[in-house]
Amino acid sequence: MTVWAAAFRSAVLSPYESIQMKPSRGFHDHTLRQILHLDGGGEALRVLLSNEYGKEPLVVSAARVAVHTEAGAIDPATDTPLYFDGASETVIPAGERLHSDPVPLAVPAGTDLALTLHLPGDTGLATYAHTPSQNAYLLPGSKVSADFTDSEEIDGRFYVTGVDVLAPEGTAVAVAFGDSWFEGVGTSTGTNRRFPDQLNRRLARGWVVNQGIGGNRLLTDEVGLRGLARFDRDVLTVPSATHVLFHFGLNDVGLPGMVGEAPATAEDLIAGFTRLAEQARSAGLKTIALTMGPYAGTIYPGIDTVEGRAVRREVNDWIRTSAVFDAVADIAAAVQDPHAPEQIRADLDSGDHLHLNDAGTRTMAAAIDLATLDL
């Protein structure tokens, strides 16, 4: 028997927030092709689109999926139309999400799926993911089956938040729920070297989907809904989810310093983590907490403070010794400089002293005890 299981996820945020790491954009009679790396595979698929933060209905006049080959190109033999309640055109109301009809296209895990949308009207600013480490491709007009040879490359991911596949019942899916250390900031664009991708390369069964948002906080909205507020949307609605991995806190202690405010307290962060663990356990999910990575000397003004470092140490000590979670992964210890533990090890540093490079995310993934994941 097969069931729907999440094979790709992309947590989205509003383009109207006051804190923006990277701005969104709008479209007007454009064809947008996006490359979605599938963490798992199955015998059919469906796509989840989002107009959650749109101010007007989103019109999609045509949509297709295909296996991606290189740059903006696809394998034409796999080019398949998407339908929505049997129609090729659909309108997604402002504030809503919409699944496509099932598509009988078998895809193995690791497939790069190209999703192509024609957006005929003026969309306004798009619901988006701002740091996906994957470029999209854009052409004017309606060209959903074009080869995209002369397309414009754009940074970001727009209107898509998931792909589900029909997989064997009992397939295990872990959700990487957190911040930029999950979303993939610092990794090489278009190479699928984010932490969940690196962890998936170690797994013999099951897979991990990515619900990280760069800049996201556990306790405070912006960037994106706070972790405590988006848990229901980004974890509990994930089909076939069995596990959840948490990495939060860096932005709670760092972002306030950019505007001269005090960092979140250790007590508040511990209470927030405890609440997440309780929610996950109530839903029958196994919980794995990751310690907060080091960030001393980061190039971003105001992020690195004496107070913030102290909170990180206190919360990490609590994570390491707490019985709140089913398992703990001390990724901070794995990637820190042994001679300066508040800093990322030089060979693992992306260059901004806050995020990991490709070798760093591989080291981070290697710090996960697969026995605790049971995948």
N, C-alpha and C positions, 0 to 999 in steps of 0.2 A: 504493500500500500504506500502511496506517496502523499505528501502534504506540502503545503507552501512553507518554504524556509527562506529567510533573508539571505541573499547572496551578495548584496551591496547595500551600503547605507551612506548617506551624506547628510549630516545635521545642518540645518539651515538657520539663517538669522535675518533680521530686518535690515533693509537698506536705509532706514530712517533713524538709526541710533545716533546718539551724540558722540559716542566713542567708536571710531571706525579705523581698523587696521588697514583695510583696503576697501575703497568704495565699490558699490554695485554699479550697474548701468542699466539702461533700457534698450529696447529693440523696436524697430518699425519696419515691417516687411523685410525681415531677415530670416535666413535659414541658419540654424545653430546646430553644430555637430559637437557632441561631448563624448569623451572617452571614459568609460566606467569599468574599472578593474573588478572583475567578479571574484570574490573570496571563495565562493562555493559554486558548484555546478548542479545541473538537473536536466530533466527531459523536456521542460517547457519553462517559459518565463512570463512575468508581467512586470510592468514599470509603474512606479509611483511618482507622480508629478505633484508639485506643491505651488500654490498661489497664496500661501499662508499669510504673507505680509504685503500682498498686493492691495492697492486701493481701488482697483477696478477689476472686473472679470477678465481672465486671461483667455484669449482665443488661440487655439492651436488648430491650424487648418489642415495640417498633415504631419504625420510622425512615422518614423521607420527605425528599425534596429538592424544591425548587421555586425559581423565580426570585424573588428578593426585590424588593419595591417600595419600601416606606418603613417606618420604625420596625420593628415586629415583623411586618408584613404581607407577604403573598406574592401572586403571580399565581396564582389557583386553577387556571387552565388548564394550568399547568405542574406542578402538585402530583403527585408520582410516588413510589410506595413504593420503599423499599430492601429488598433481600433479601440473605440471607447463606447461601450454599449452598442456595438455593431456599426458605429459610424466612424468615418475617417477624420471628421472634424469634431472638436469638442470645445466647450467653454467651461473653464474652472472658475467658480465664483470666488470673489475676494475672501480670503480667510480660510479657504478649504484645500483639501488634497483629493487626488483622484487616481485610482488604479486603472491601468489599461486592461483590456480583455486579455486572456491568456494567449501567448504566442507559441505555436508548436515548433520552437527552435531549440534543439538540444545544445547545451553549452557546458563544457567541462570547467572545473575550477581553474582560475587563472586566466580565463578568457578576458580580453579587452573588448568590451562591447561598445559599439558606436551607437549613440542615440541621436537621431537627427529630427529637429523640430522646425516647422515653418511657422513663424509668428507674424501674421499678416498686418496686425494693427499696431498702434502705439501702446506698448506694454506698460509704460512708466517704469520706475526703478524695480528691478527684479528681486524676488526672494532668492537668496543665494548662499553659497558657501565661499568664504573669502580666501582661504589658504589651502586649497586641495592638493597642491603640488602636481597639478595636471592642467595643461592648457586646453582650451576649447578652440573651435574653428568656426569662422563666420563668413557667410556670403550674402550679398544683397538679393532680394527676390525669393521666389519659391524654387528651390533646387535640392529637394530632399534626397535625390538619387545621384547628385553630381559627384565628381571625383575630388572636389575641394582642392585642386592643385594650386589655385591662386587665391586661396582663402586668407583671411586675416586671423592671426593667432591672438587669442585674448586670454587674460589671466582670470581664473575664477570658474565656478560651476553654478549653473542657473536653473531653477525650476525643477530640478530632479532631486529626489531625496531617497530613492530606493529602487532596487530590483529584487524580486523574489523568484525562486525557482521551485519546480516540483522535484522534491528529493525524497529519499526513503524515510518513512516514519521512524522517529527516533534519532534523526540527525541532530547532532549537538551544535548549537550556534552560541558563541560567546560575543558579548557586546563590549567593545572598548569605549568606555564612556568617560569623557574628560576634556582635556584642553589641547593645546598645540602639540604637546608631546605625543598625543595620539593622532591628531589630524595630519601631522607630517611636516610642519614648518622646519626648515633647515635641510630637508632631504632633497635629492636631485629631482627636478621636475620631469614628470613623464616616465620615471623608472620604477615606480612602485617599490620604494624603499622605506615607506612609513613603518612605524612600529608594528601595527597589525599585519602588514604584508610580510615583514620579517618573521613574525611569530608564526604565521600561516605556513611558512616554508619549513617549519620544524614539526608540524602536526601530521600525524598519520591518518587521523580521522577527524571529522568536524572542522569548523573554521571560526575565524574571528571577523566580525564586521566593525567598521570604524564609525563611531559617533562622537568624534572629537571636534571641538570648535576652538581654533586659535584665539587666545585671549579670554576664554570663557572662565567664569568664576563659579565657585560652589554656592556662595551666599548672596551674591548681588547681581542683578540684571546688568547687562552690557559688559562684555561683548557677548551677545546672544542671551537668551533666557538663562538665568542662574541654574546650576545643576540641579538644585532641589526642585525647581519649577519644571524643568524639562524631562525629568526622569520618566514620568508617565508616557510622554510623547516619544522619547528617543530610546527607551529601553523596554517598557512594558508592552508597547505595540509591535515590537519586532517579532515576526513569526518564527516560531520554533526556538526562541531564546532559552538557553539553559544556564548560562553563566554571565556574570558582569564583572569587568575589570574597571577599577576606579583610579584615575590620576587627576586630582584637583589640588588647589591651594596656592600654586605659584602666583596666579593672578590676583588672588585675594590678598596676598601679602605684598605684591609688587605694584599692581596698577594704582592703588591709592596714593603711592608716593609720587606719581607723575603729576598729581594735582595738589600735593602738599598735605594729604590726609594720612592718618595713621593706618597701619595695616590691620587686617582682621585679627582678632585675638585667637590664641590657641584654643581657648575654651569654646569659642563659637565654631571654629572649624571642626573640632572634635565632636561637638553636638551635631553638626551637619553631616559628617561622615557616619555617625551612629544612626541618624535618621535614614540615610540612604541604605545602609546595611539592613535596617529593619524593614524598609519597604521592599527591598529585594528578597529578603528571606520570606516575607509574607506572600510574595508571588512565586515562591518555590525556586528562586534562582540561587546558584552558588556564587559567593562573593569573593573576589580577589582584590586586595588593596595594594597599590604601588606607592612606595614612599616618594615624596616630592624631590625631584632632581635638583642639583645645585645650580646656582646662577650668579655667583659673585663676579663682579667686574663686568657685568653686562653693559653693552654699549647704549642701552636705552636709558635716558635720563630719569632719575627718580625711582627706578625699579629696585635697585640694590641698596637696602638700608640696614643698619645695625639691628633695628627692631624687627624687620622682616626676617632676617637671618635667624634671629632667636626664636621666632614663632615657627619657622620651618624645622629647626632642630627639635623643638618640643613636640610638634605634631608628628614628626617622623619617629621619634622615640615611642610615642603612644601607638602609632601604627604597628611598629615592630613587636610590641609586647601585648597589644590588645587582643582580647578574645571576641571582639565584635565581628570580625570577618572570618570566613571559612579558611582563607589562606592569605599570606602576605608575600610580596615580592620586593626585595630591597634593591630597587633599581638605582637609587641614589648611590649606594655603596658600589654598585657595579660600574658606574660611569664617572665617579668623582676622581679628582687628582689625589693620589694617596698622600702627597706631600702638602696639599692645600685642599682639604675635603669640602670647602665651600665652593670650589670651582669645578667645572667640567674638565676632564682629562683632555689635554691639548689635541691629541689625535682623534678625539671623538667630538670635538667642538665644531659647530657649523661656521663659526667665525664671529657670532654675536655674543658668545659666552652665556647664552640662555637656552639655545636649542642644539640638538644633536645632529650630526651629519649622518651619512649613510652607514658608516662604520659604527657610529654611536647607537643608532636604532637597532642594528644587528646585535650589539652588545647588550642593549636593553632587553631585547627579545630572548637572548641566551640566559638572562637572569630569571626567567620564568621557569619554575619547576613544573614540568609537564604532568607530573603525577598529581599536582594540586588542581590542574585544569581538568584532568580526566577526559581529555578529548582524543 
